[in-house]
Amino acid sequence: MTENSQRPLRVLAAMSGGVDSAVAAARAAEAGHDVTGVHLALSANPQSFRTGARGCCTIEDSRDARRAADVIGIPFYVWDLAERFREDVVEDFVAEYEAGRTPNPCLRCNEKIKFAALLDKALALGFDAVCTGHYATIVTGPDGARELHRASDMAKDQSYVLGVLDERQLAHAMFPLGDTLTTKDEIRAEAERRGLAVAKKPDSHDICFIADGDTQGFLANRLGKAEGDIVDESGTKVGSHDGAYGFTVGQRKGLRIGHPAADGKPRYVLDISPVDNTVTVGPAASLDVTALTAVKPRWCGTAPTGPGAYTAQLRAHGGETAVTAELRDDTLHVRFAEPVRGVAPGQAIVLYDATRVVGSATIATTERRTRAQALAG
């Protein structure tokens, strides 16, 4: 079921308490669908309020969502999914960092919470679709198959974090904001015209369950202090750290290296080894990745067969890069047309065919240019 459907649907609108989800719910109701709003209580400590534009899922957000539902004129409920969120998103996040990987909790939340736990419950209660305020588009082909595409406005496109949705989940998804060429200011103006008090509410940023934005502090509290070495590419110790989990591949700031590199240029995190608790640093050129393998693929439709040419996106707000990719033994093998930087195990790679989202997978290993190749340019 999609926003392209002609018949009225029973729609469960996930309302975060922000402006996007409120306008999405209002548009779904205005289109003639039978809409019910639901706020997901995901915080284990709902008494904590957001800090500026950080955080979400607090009592404040729940109340904002309820007020928006009242204005729209739809029923509203709060569903407690805090335990499921803790297990599937928060604990996964901590475990991935502990293993030296860099996860994206937003993808995991969409996969495990909004379009698994929430959708399954919605279907069990007789709803046809789940509506969210994501900026993405669902297109129904002549054969009735649903495809996930980028939003009409690339500046707001959020298809990357939806690349984990499978064909069944897409069949019951609705994204009313995705096919409109409107700016965020215009969305806020629409909310104001509709009388929604969230029109001027700031967007939430960063990781929702780390309201103060201090990821390293959050991980330190969960994993404890674990001193280790920072070494260069030759294995020479150049510094120390309090926990390898506090670093990400491509990081430049906060390395606390006592002396400059021989060439006087900045050094970056190249590798994180949880086995010996070592962080390896080196020059920017050593970050160049030419190929990777990715596991746990999820396809937004039929899985591709044979090698193919695609574009790939490697982070939520990153650009596209040309790749060739092939699925072999449930592992995705990807080669880049041009080297890319800042690629870390644990991140998601999302493949596109023009605007269509083909699917996603979790990066397992990367292949870098040799030093000779890097020096040769």
C-alpha positions as CSV (number, residue, x, y, z in Angstrom):
1,M,0.0,0.0,0.0
2,T,1.4,3.4,-0.9
3,E,0.6,7.0,-1.2
4,N,-0.2,6.3,-4.9
5,S,-3.2,4.1,-3.8
6,Q,-6.6,5.2,-4.9
7,R,-8.8,3.7,-2.2
8,P,-8.9,5.1,1.3
9,L,-6.6,3.2,3.7
10,R,-6.4,2.6,7.4
11,V,-3.2,4.4,8.1
12,L,-1.1,4.4,11.3
13,A,0.9,7.6,11.3
14,A,4.1,7.5,13.4
15,M,4.3,10.9,15.0
16,S,7.6,11.8,16.6
17,G,6.5,15.2,17.9
18,G,8.3,17.0,15.1
19,V,7.0,19.1,12.2
20,D,7.7,16.5,9.4
21,S,5.7,13.7,10.9
22,A,2.9,16.0,11.9
23,V,2.5,17.4,8.3
24,A,2.8,13.9,6.9
25,A,-0.1,12.7,9.1
26,A,-2.1,15.8,8.2
27,R,-1.6,15.2,4.5
28,A,-2.6,11.6,4.8
29,A,-5.8,12.6,6.6
30,E,-6.5,15.3,4.0
31,A,-6.1,12.7,1.3
32,G,-9.1,10.9,2.7
33,H,-7.4,8.1,4.6
34,D,-8.5,6.9,8.0
35,V,-5.5,8.0,10.0
36,T,-4.6,7.2,13.6
37,G,-1.6,8.8,15.2
38,V,0.9,6.9,17.4
39,H,3.9,8.2,19.3
40,L,6.6,5.6,20.0
41,A,7.9,5.9,23.5
42,L,11.5,4.7,23.0
43,S,13.3,6.4,25.8
44,A,14.1,4.4,28.9
45,N,14.1,7.7,30.8
46,P,11.2,9.6,29.3
47,Q,11.5,12.3,32.0
48,S,14.6,13.7,30.3
49,F,13.8,16.6,27.9
50,R,15.6,17.3,24.7
51,T,18.6,19.6,24.8
52,G,18.0,22.3,22.2
53,A,17.7,20.5,18.9
54,R,19.1,17.3,20.2
55,G,17.3,14.1,21.2
56,C,13.8,13.0,20.8
57,C,11.2,10.6,22.1
58,T,10.7,12.4,25.4
59,I,7.5,13.4,27.3
60,E,7.8,16.8,25.6
61,D,7.8,15.2,22.2
62,S,4.9,12.9,23.1
63,R,2.8,15.9,24.2
64,D,3.7,17.8,21.0
65,A,2.6,14.8,18.9
66,R,-0.7,14.5,20.9
67,R,-1.5,18.2,20.4
68,A,-0.8,17.9,16.6
69,A,-3.1,14.9,16.4
70,D,-5.8,16.9,18.2
71,V,-5.5,19.7,15.7
72,I,-5.6,17.3,12.7
73,G,-8.6,15.6,14.3
74,I,-7.3,12.0,14.5
75,P,-7.1,9.5,17.3
76,F,-3.8,9.3,19.1
77,Y,-2.0,6.7,21.2
78,V,1.4,6.2,22.8
79,W,3.0,2.8,22.3
80,D,5.9,1.7,24.6
81,L,8.6,0.2,22.5
82,A,11.5,1.2,24.8
83,E,12.6,-2.3,25.6
84,R,12.6,-3.4,22.0
85,F,14.5,-0.2,21.1
86,R,17.1,-0.8,23.8
87,E,17.7,-4.3,22.6
88,D,17.6,-3.8,18.8
89,V,19.1,-0.3,18.5
90,V,21.0,0.9,21.6
91,E,22.6,-2.4,22.5
92,D,23.5,-3.0,18.9
93,F,25.1,0.4,18.7
94,V,27.3,-0.2,21.7
95,A,28.2,-3.7,20.6
96,E,29.2,-2.5,17.1
97,Y,31.5,0.3,18.5
98,E,33.0,-2.2,21.0
99,A,33.8,-4.5,18.0
100,G,35.6,-1.6,16.2
101,R,32.8,-0.8,13.8
102,T,30.8,2.4,13.1
103,P,27.1,1.7,13.0
104,N,24.2,3.9,11.9
105,P,21.4,3.6,14.5
106,C,18.8,5.4,12.3
107,L,18.9,2.6,9.8
108,R,18.6,0.0,12.5
109,C,15.7,1.9,14.0
110,N,13.9,2.0,10.7
111,E,14.6,-1.7,10.1
112,K,13.8,-3.1,13.5
113,I,11.4,-0.6,15.1
114,K,9.4,1.6,12.6
115,F,9.0,-1.0,9.9
116,A,9.2,-4.2,11.8
117,A,7.9,-3.9,15.4
118,L,5.5,-1.0,14.5
119,L,4.4,-2.3,11.1
120,D,3.8,-5.8,12.4
121,K,1.6,-4.5,15.2
122,A,-0.2,-2.2,12.8
123,L,-1.0,-5.0,10.4
124,A,-2.2,-7.2,13.3
125,L,-4.6,-4.4,14.3
126,G,-6.0,-4.2,10.8
127,F,-4.1,-1.1,9.4
128,D,-3.1,-1.1,5.8
129,A,0.0,1.2,6.0
130,V,2.4,3.0,8.2
131,C,3.0,6.7,7.5
132,T,6.1,8.6,8.4
133,G,7.6,12.0,7.7
134,H,10.6,10.7,5.8
135,Y,11.6,12.4,2.6
136,A,11.5,9.5,0.1
137,T,9.1,8.4,-2.6
138,I,7.4,5.1,-3.4
139,V,6.5,4.4,-7.0
140,T,4.2,1.6,-8.1
141,G,5.2,0.1,-11.4
142,P,2.9,-1.3,-14.2
143,D,3.2,-4.7,-12.7
144,G,2.1,-3.5,-9.3
145,A,5.6,-3.8,-7.7
146,R,6.6,-1.0,-5.3
147,E,9.9,0.7,-5.6
148,L,11.6,3.0,-3.2
149,H,13.0,6.2,-4.9
150,R,14.8,9.3,-3.7
151,A,12.7,12.3,-2.7
152,S,11.9,14.8,-5.3
153,D,14.0,17.4,-3.5
154,M,17.5,15.9,-3.2
155,A,18.4,18.4,-0.5
156,K,16.0,16.7,1.9
157,D,16.3,13.1,0.6
158,Q,16.3,10.5,3.3
159,S,16.2,7.3,1.2
160,Y,19.6,6.3,2.5
161,V,18.2,5.5,6.0
162,L,15.3,3.6,4.4
163,G,17.5,1.4,2.3
164,V,16.9,-1.5,4.8
165,L,13.3,-1.8,3.9
166,D,12.3,-5.0,2.0
167,E,9.5,-5.5,-0.5
168,R,6.9,-6.4,2.1
169,Q,7.6,-3.4,4.2
170,L,7.5,-1.1,1.2
171,A,4.1,-2.5,0.3
172,H,2.8,-1.0,3.6
173,A,4.7,2.2,3.7
174,M,3.6,5.8,3.0
175,F,5.8,8.9,2.7
176,P,3.5,11.9,2.0
177,L,6.4,14.4,2.0
178,G,8.6,12.7,-0.5
179,D,7.1,13.8,-3.8
180,T,6.8,17.5,-3.0
181,L,9.4,20.0,-4.2
182,T,9.0,22.2,-1.1
183,T,11.7,23.6,1.2
184,K,11.8,22.9,4.9
185,D,10.6,26.5,5.4
186,E,7.6,25.8,3.3
187,I,6.8,22.7,5.3
188,R,7.0,24.8,8.4
189,A,4.7,27.4,6.8
190,E,2.2,24.6,5.9
191,A,2.3,23.4,9.5
192,E,1.6,27.0,10.7
193,R,-1.3,27.3,8.2
194,R,-2.7,24.0,9.6
195,G,-2.5,25.4,13.1
196,L,0.2,22.9,14.2
197,A,2.2,24.3,17.1
198,V,5.3,22.3,16.1
199,A,5.7,24.6,13.1
200,K,8.7,26.4,14.7
201,K,10.0,23.4,16.7
202,P,13.7,22.7,15.9
203,D,14.7,19.5,14.1
204,S,16.3,16.8,16.1
205,H,19.9,16.1,15.2
206,D,22.6,13.5,16.0
207,I,21.7,10.3,17.8
208,C,18.3,10.4,19.5
209,F,19.3,8.4,22.6
210,I,22.4,10.5,23.2
211,A,20.7,13.8,23.8
212,D,23.8,15.8,24.8
213,G,25.6,14.7,21.6
214,D,28.6,13.2,23.6
215,T,28.9,9.8,21.9
216,Q,32.3,9.1,23.3
217,G,31.1,9.9,26.9
218,F,28.0,7.6,26.3
219,L,30.2,4.8,25.2
220,A,32.7,5.3,28.0
221,N,29.9,5.0,30.5
222,R,28.7,1.8,28.9
223,L,32.1,0.2,28.1
224,G,34.4,1.6,30.7
225,K,38.0,3.0,30.3
226,A,40.3,0.8,28.2
227,E,43.7,2.4,27.7
228,G,45.6,1.5,24.5
229,D,48.1,2.6,22.0
230,I,47.8,4.9,19.0
231,V,50.3,3.8,16.4
232,D,51.4,4.9,12.9
233,E,51.4,2.7,9.8
234,S,54.8,1.2,10.8
235,G,53.5,0.2,14.2
236,T,55.4,2.9,16.1
237,K,53.6,4.2,19.1
238,V,52.7,7.9,18.7
239,G,50.1,8.4,21.4
240,S,47.6,6.7,23.8
241,H,43.8,6.6,24.2
242,D,41.2,5.7,26.8
243,G,39.2,3.4,24.6
244,A,39.4,2.4,20.9
245,Y,35.6,2.7,20.8
246,G,36.0,6.4,21.0
247,F,37.4,6.7,17.4
248,T,36.0,6.3,13.9
249,V,37.8,5.7,10.6
250,G,38.6,9.1,9.0
251,Q,38.6,11.0,12.3
252,R,41.1,13.8,12.4
253,K,40.4,15.8,15.6
254,G,40.8,14.7,19.2
255,L,43.6,12.2,18.5
256,R,45.9,13.6,21.2
257,I,49.1,12.7,19.4
258,G,52.0,14.3,21.1
259,H,54.2,15.2,18.1
260,P,53.5,16.0,14.4
261,A,54.0,13.6,11.6
262,A,57.4,13.7,9.8
263,D,55.9,15.5,6.8
264,G,54.0,18.0,9.0
265,K,50.6,17.0,7.6
266,P,47.5,16.0,9.6
267,R,47.0,12.4,10.5
268,Y,43.7,10.5,10.4
269,V,42.4,7.3,12.0
270,L,43.0,4.5,9.5
271,D,42.0,1.4,11.5
272,I,40.6,0.4,14.8
273,S,41.6,-3.0,16.3
274,P,39.5,-4.1,19.3
275,V,41.5,-7.3,19.6
276,D,44.7,-5.5,20.7
277,N,42.9,-2.2,21.5
278,T,45.0,-0.3,19.0
279,V,44.2,2.7,16.9
280,T,46.3,3.2,13.7
281,V,46.7,6.6,12.2
282,G,48.3,7.9,9.0
283,P,48.1,10.4,6.2
284,A,44.9,11.3,4.3
285,A,46.0,9.4,1.2
286,S,46.0,6.2,3.2
287,L,42.2,6.5,3.7
288,D,41.5,5.9,0.0
289,V,39.3,2.9,-0.4
290,T,39.0,1.2,-3.8
291,A,36.7,-1.7,-3.0
292,L,34.8,-3.3,-0.1
293,T,32.7,-6.3,0.9
294,A,29.4,-5.9,2.7
295,V,27.2,-8.4,4.5
296,K,23.6,-8.8,5.6
297,P,22.2,-7.4,2.3
298,R,18.6,-6.2,2.3
299,W,16.9,-5.6,-1.0
300,C,14.1,-3.1,-1.8
301,G,12.6,-5.6,-4.2
302,T,14.1,-8.5,-6.1
303,A,17.8,-9.1,-5.4
304,P,20.1,-8.2,-8.3
305,T,21.7,-11.0,-10.2
306,G,25.2,-10.8,-11.8
307,P,27.5,-7.8,-11.7
308,G,26.0,-4.4,-12.3
309,A,26.8,-0.7,-12.5
310,Y,25.2,1.5,-9.8
311,T,25.8,4.5,-7.7
312,A,26.4,4.1,-4.0
313,Q,25.9,6.3,-1.0
314,L,28.0,5.7,2.1
315,R,26.5,8.0,4.7
316,A,23.2,9.7,5.4
317,H,24.3,13.1,4.1
318,G,26.9,12.0,1.6
319,G,27.0,12.2,-2.1
320,E,26.9,9.4,-4.7
321,T,29.8,7.6,-6.2
322,A,29.9,5.2,-9.2
323,V,30.5,1.6,-8.4
324,T,30.2,-1.9,-9.8
325,A,28.6,-4.4,-7.5
326,E,27.9,-8.1,-7.4
327,L,26.3,-10.4,-4.9
328,R,28.2,-13.7,-4.3
329,D,27.3,-16.1,-1.6
330,D,25.1,-13.5,0.2
331,T,28.1,-11.1,0.3
332,L,28.1,-7.9,-1.7
333,H,31.4,-7.2,-3.5
334,V,31.7,-3.5,-4.5
335,R,34.4,-1.7,-6.5
336,F,34.6,2.1,-6.7
337,A,35.2,3.9,-10.0
338,E,37.3,6.4,-8.0
339,P,38.8,6.0,-4.6
340,V,36.6,7.2,-1.7
341,R,37.5,8.2,1.9
342,G,36.0,7.8,5.3
343,V,34.7,4.3,4.7
344,A,34.4,2.2,7.9
345,P,33.3,-1.3,8.7
346,G,29.8,-1.2,10.2
347,Q,28.6,1.6,8.0
348,A,25.8,0.9,5.5
349,I,26.3,1.1,1.8
350,V,23.1,1.8,-0.2
351,L,23.0,1.1,-3.9
352,Y,21.0,3.2,-6.4
353,D,19.9,2.6,-10.0
354,A,19.3,6.3,-11.0
355,T,16.8,7.4,-8.3
356,R,15.6,3.9,-7.4
357,V,17.0,2.4,-4.2
358,V,18.2,-1.1,-5.0
359,G,19.1,-2.1,-1.5
360,S,21.7,-1.9,1.3
361,A,24.3,-3.9,3.1
362,T,26.6,-3.5,6.1
363,I,30.3,-2.9,5.2
364,A,32.5,-5.7,6.5
365,T,35.9,-5.1,5.0
366,T,37.6,-2.5,2.9
367,E,40.5,-2.6,0.3
368,R,42.8,0.4,0.2
369,R,45.2,1.8,-2.3
370,T,48.8,0.7,-1.7
371,R,51.3,3.4,-0.5
372,A,52.9,3.3,-4.0
373,Q,49.5,3.9,-5.6
374,A,48.7,6.7,-3.2
375,L,52.0,8.4,-3.9
376,A,51.5,8.0,-7.6
377,G,48.2,9.9,-7.3
